[in-house]
């Protein structure tokens, strides 16, 4: 009986020379074929999580990378990541669609606030944002302005960036008690500036109709029936996950 050689997989960083962005790739040690990929992201973002923690995609994104392999070189750790390239089809998700997703997720969890981030060349754009406390204090228009200003760089060790890069949900009972051993951090600067207090937080990856991760849904301060802030239970996390999947399926038929 013939023996089959074990294919030893390698995970490494490649530099896309035209854009100066990094991709994490999975390569066959047997024939150097490209098996999966993750990216693009900046050199600083590449240091946020280990290669083994990244979720690797296949499909059309991988086919594109295979077709452009000549434009890549193995990344030299002494190099600098440079400017980012456009994320696939993020612009195809309408503002109305993401706002509807956020509203449905908040109703499901009684979350006081939430944000939908969509991946763009500069990082994560605030595509939709709700915050009941700020809306009562400043009105809807001013609250939305405060909530959606600027973007979130992928190079930051934020919870949203971690979710986008790893495709893993993050459920935090108390944002101010995130341990130093975590690969992400909570930055309280926005809370301080806006006299707000983030406690419980749930963040999940958002996939488009094709299944690629194009953003992050982040919910803040779940509440019980009488309005007390509570943690996001596992049942709520699963329910929101199903909601996001159903949302992507609806997009596929739009």
C-alpha positions, 0 to 999 in steps of 0.5 A: 500500500502506497504511503502519502506524504504529510503536507506540512502547512506553513503560516507566514506574512507576505508583503503586497509590494504595490500597496505595501500591505501585509497578508497572512497566508497558509502555504503547502510545505509539499508543493508551495501552493497557496491554501488560504489567506487573511488580509490585507492589514498594516504591519502594526496590526499584524502584531496584534494577534499571532498567525495561528489565531487568525482566521484564514479565508478561501474562495474568491479572495484566495483566487485573487491572491493566487493570480497576483502572487508575483506581486508578493514577497515574504515579509521582512520583519524589519520592514514597514507596513505602509498604506492599506488597500481597499477591502472587498465590497465593503461599500456594497453594504448600504447604510439602511441595511447596517442601521436595520441590523443594529436596531434589530440586535439592540431590540433582541438584547435590550442593549443601550448602545451599539455600533456597526463598523464596516471595513474600508481602506483606512480601517473600520468606518462607523457605519451605524451607531446608536446610544440612548444616553447621548440621544437623550442628552444631545438629541439624535443628530448631535449624538450621531455626529459624536458617535460616527466621527472618524474611523478606527485604525486596524493597527489599534488593539481594539476589540473591534479590530481583533474581531475583524482579524480573527473572526471570533466573537468577544463577550466582555462582562466589564470593559474596564476589567479586561485583563492584561493577558487579552490580545485586545484592550478597551480604550476609555477615552470616548467614555471620558469625553462623552460622560458615558460608562461602557460596561458589558460588551458583545462584538461579532464579525459581520459577513456579507452575502458571499461569506467574507467578513466585512465588518463588526457588530458591537453592542454595549450595555445589555439590560434586563426587563427593569433596565439594569445593565447586565452581561450578554448571556451565551443565549443572547450571543447565540441569538445575535449570531443567528441574526447576523447570519440571517441578515447576510442571507437576506442581503444575498437576495437583494 
